[in-house]
């Protein structure tokens, strides 16, 4: 599927299903990125399970956030944005995990759907959210899982969701623990590119793909 169109994936409960592409795309212009990112999904009655492997990560050891709901997005992360239904969402769940197995969770309000900088987040307390998560560092790679409770995504379970997956990957060595990602030292990657132009941006819900939950 051409990366200029919204991606779609259909999954059957109880079966791991991989995303069609093992490469993400740059947020700015949609160009394919040379950082393999393997993602698989599985649904059950309680959770959406996400398994991921972030490859070609030379500087995976240089991530220094260890506590939940710290600003993990300042360094390397894997992210999921999801909302129920098929419309372009103005509210959605944002969930991040980093190589140290810290997570960031927030319910996002984005009334302009990315046209303005009027985005806000109601933070979710990980300890009471029922989110299950794991992360493990490898040699120039890292991997993990996220199990997202359907009840955290919406009050009523749906059969279709708008969804996107993101990855921030460091492209140069850092000497300070409080370093922050920018266009010069990191790549900002998407399953479905947000096509945000010169400045990378993930909060573009019109560019979310479509997830369909099939019957058993």
C-alpha positions as CSV (number, residue, x, y, z in Angstrom):
1,X,0.0,0.0,0.0
2,X,1.3,3.4,-0.9
3,X,2.5,5.3,2.2
4,X,0.6,8.4,1.1
5,X,-2.7,6.7,1.9
6,X,-4.1,5.7,5.3
7,X,-2.9,2.3,6.4
8,X,-5.4,-0.4,7.3
9,X,-5.0,-3.6,9.4
10,X,-7.6,-6.2,10.2
11,X,-7.0,-8.6,13.1
12,X,-8.9,-11.6,14.3
13,X,-9.2,-12.2,18.1
14,X,-6.6,-14.5,19.5
15,X,-4.3,-14.3,16.5
16,X,-1.1,-12.3,16.2
17,X,-1.2,-10.2,13.0
18,X,1.8,-8.2,11.8
19,X,1.6,-4.8,10.1
20,X,2.1,-5.1,6.4
21,X,5.4,-3.1,6.4
22,X,8.4,-3.7,8.6
23,X,9.5,-0.1,8.0
24,X,8.0,3.1,9.3
25,X,8.0,6.4,7.4
26,X,9.4,9.8,8.3
27,X,6.8,12.1,9.8
28,X,7.8,15.0,7.7
29,X,7.6,13.8,4.1
30,X,6.5,10.1,4.2
31,X,9.9,8.8,3.0
32,X,10.7,5.2,4.0
33,X,13.0,5.1,7.0
34,X,16.0,2.8,7.3
35,X,15.1,1.7,10.8
36,X,13.3,-1.6,10.7
37,X,10.3,-1.6,13.1
38,X,8.3,-4.8,13.4
39,X,4.8,-4.6,15.0
40,X,2.2,-7.3,15.6
41,X,-1.3,-6.9,17.0
42,X,-3.6,-9.3,18.8
43,X,-7.1,-8.7,20.4
44,X,-9.0,-10.4,23.1
45,X,-12.0,-9.5,25.2
46,X,-10.0,-7.3,27.6
47,X,-7.0,-6.0,25.7
48,X,-5.4,-4.8,22.5
49,X,-2.0,-6.4,22.6
50,X,0.9,-4.8,20.7
51,X,4.3,-6.4,20.3
52,X,7.1,-4.5,18.7
53,X,10.8,-4.7,17.8
54,X,12.8,-1.5,17.2
55,X,15.9,-2.5,15.2
56,X,19.0,-0.6,14.1
57,X,19.1,1.4,17.4
58,X,22.8,2.2,17.9
59,X,22.3,4.4,21.0
60,X,19.6,2.3,22.9
61,X,21.7,2.5,26.1
62,X,21.5,6.4,26.1
63,X,17.9,6.7,27.4
64,X,17.7,8.1,30.9
65,X,14.0,8.2,31.8
66,X,13.1,5.5,34.3
67,X,9.8,6.7,35.9
68,X,6.3,6.5,34.5
69,X,4.8,9.7,33.1
70,X,8.1,11.5,32.8
71,X,8.4,13.3,29.5
72,X,9.6,10.1,27.7
73,X,9.0,11.7,24.3
74,X,12.1,13.8,24.8
75,X,14.2,10.7,24.1
76,X,13.6,7.3,22.4
77,X,10.1,5.9,22.5
78,X,7.6,3.6,20.8
79,X,4.1,5.1,20.8
80,X,0.5,4.1,20.1
81,X,-2.4,6.6,19.5
82,X,-5.9,5.1,19.3
83,X,-9.5,6.2,19.3
84,X,-12.8,4.3,18.6
85,X,-14.7,4.6,15.4
86,X,-13.7,5.6,11.8
87,X,-14.0,9.4,12.0
88,X,-10.9,11.7,12.4
89,X,-10.8,11.8,16.2
90,X,-10.5,14.9,18.3
91,X,-9.9,12.8,21.4
92,X,-7.7,9.7,21.6
93,X,-5.4,7.7,23.9
94,X,-1.7,8.2,23.7
95,X,0.5,5.5,25.1
96,X,4.3,5.6,25.1
97,X,7.0,3.1,26.2
98,X,10.8,3.6,26.3
99,X,13.7,1.1,26.4
100,X,13.7,1.2,30.2
101,X,10.1,0.0,30.4
102,X,8.8,3.3,31.6
103,X,5.4,4.3,30.2
104,X,3.6,7.6,29.6
105,X,-0.2,7.5,29.2
106,X,-2.6,10.4,28.5
107,X,-6.1,11.0,27.2
108,X,-5.5,13.6,24.5
109,X,-7.8,16.5,23.5
110,X,-7.0,17.8,20.0
111,X,-10.0,19.8,18.9
112,X,-8.4,21.2,15.8
113,X,-7.0,17.8,14.9
114,X,-3.5,19.2,14.6
115,X,-4.3,22.4,12.7
116,X,-3.5,24.5,15.8
117,X,-1.4,24.0,18.9
118,X,-4.4,23.6,21.2
119,X,-3.5,20.0,22.3
120,X,-4.0,19.0,26.0
121,X,-3.6,15.8,27.9
122,X,-5.3,14.3,30.9
123,X,-2.7,12.1,32.4
124,X,-3.5,8.5,33.2
125,X,-2.0,6.9,36.3
126,X,-0.2,3.8,35.0
127,X,-0.6,1.9,38.4
128,X,-4.4,2.0,38.2
129,X,-4.8,1.9,34.4
130,X,-4.5,-1.9,34.1
131,X,-2.0,-1.4,31.2
132,X,0.5,-4.3,31.0
133,X,3.9,-3.6,29.5
134,X,7.4,-4.9,29.1
135,X,10.6,-3.7,27.4
136,X,14.0,-5.3,26.9
137,X,17.2,-3.9,25.4
138,X,19.2,-5.9,22.9
139,X,22.3,-5.3,21.0
140,X,21.5,-2.1,19.0
141,X,17.8,-2.9,19.3
142,X,15.0,-3.0,21.8
143,X,11.6,-4.7,22.0
144,X,8.5,-4.8,24.1
145,X,4.8,-5.3,24.5
146,X,1.9,-3.2,25.4
147,X,-1.5,-4.6,26.5
148,X,-4.0,-1.8,26.3
149,X,-7.3,-2.2,28.1
150,X,-10.2,-1.5,25.7
151,X,-11.9,0.3,28.6
152,X,-9.1,2.8,28.6
153,X,-9.7,3.5,24.9
154,X,-13.5,4.0,25.1
155,X,-16.5,3.3,27.3
156,X,-18.0,0.9,24.8
157,X,-16.0,-1.6,22.7
158,X,-16.0,-1.0,19.0
159,X,-15.2,-3.1,15.9
160,X,-13.2,-0.3,14.2
161,X,-10.6,2.1,15.6
162,X,-8.4,4.9,14.2
163,X,-4.8,4.1,15.2
164,X,-1.2,5.1,14.5
165,X,2.2,3.9,15.7
166,X,5.3,6.0,16.1
167,X,8.9,5.7,16.9
168,X,11.6,8.2,17.9
169,X,15.1,6.9,17.3
170,X,18.3,8.6,18.2
171,X,20.8,9.1,15.4
172,X,23.8,10.4,17.3
173,X,25.6,9.7,20.6
174,X,24.6,11.9,23.6
175,X,26.9,13.0,26.4
176,X,24.2,14.5,28.7
177,X,21.5,12.5,30.4
178,X,19.0,15.3,30.0
179,X,19.4,15.4,26.2
180,X,16.2,16.1,24.1
181,X,15.3,14.8,20.7
182,X,15.2,17.2,17.8
183,X,15.4,17.1,14.0
184,X,19.2,17.1,14.1
185,X,19.7,14.2,16.5
186,X,16.7,11.9,16.0
187,X,14.4,10.4,13.4
188,X,10.6,10.8,13.9
189,X,8.9,7.8,12.3
190,X,5.3,6.8,11.8
191,X,3.4,3.7,10.6
192,X,1.3,6.1,8.5
193,X,3.2,9.3,8.0
194,X,1.6,12.4,9.3
195,X,3.1,14.4,6.4
196,X,3.7,17.3,8.7
197,X,6.3,19.2,6.5
198,X,9.5,20.7,7.8
199,X,8.7,20.1,11.4
200,X,7.9,16.5,12.6
201,X,4.5,16.1,14.3
202,X,2.7,13.1,15.5
203,X,-0.6,14.6,16.6
204,X,-2.2,14.6,13.2
205,X,-5.3,12.3,13.7
206,X,-6.5,12.8,10.2
207,X,-3.5,10.6,9.2
208,X,-4.4,7.8,11.7
209,X,-4.8,4.4,10.0
210,X,-7.7,2.1,10.4
211,X,-7.8,-1.0,12.7
212,X,-10.7,-3.5,12.2
213,X,-11.5,-6.2,14.7
214,X,-12.9,-9.2,12.9
215,X,-15.2,-11.8,14.3
216,X,-13.6,-15.1,15.5
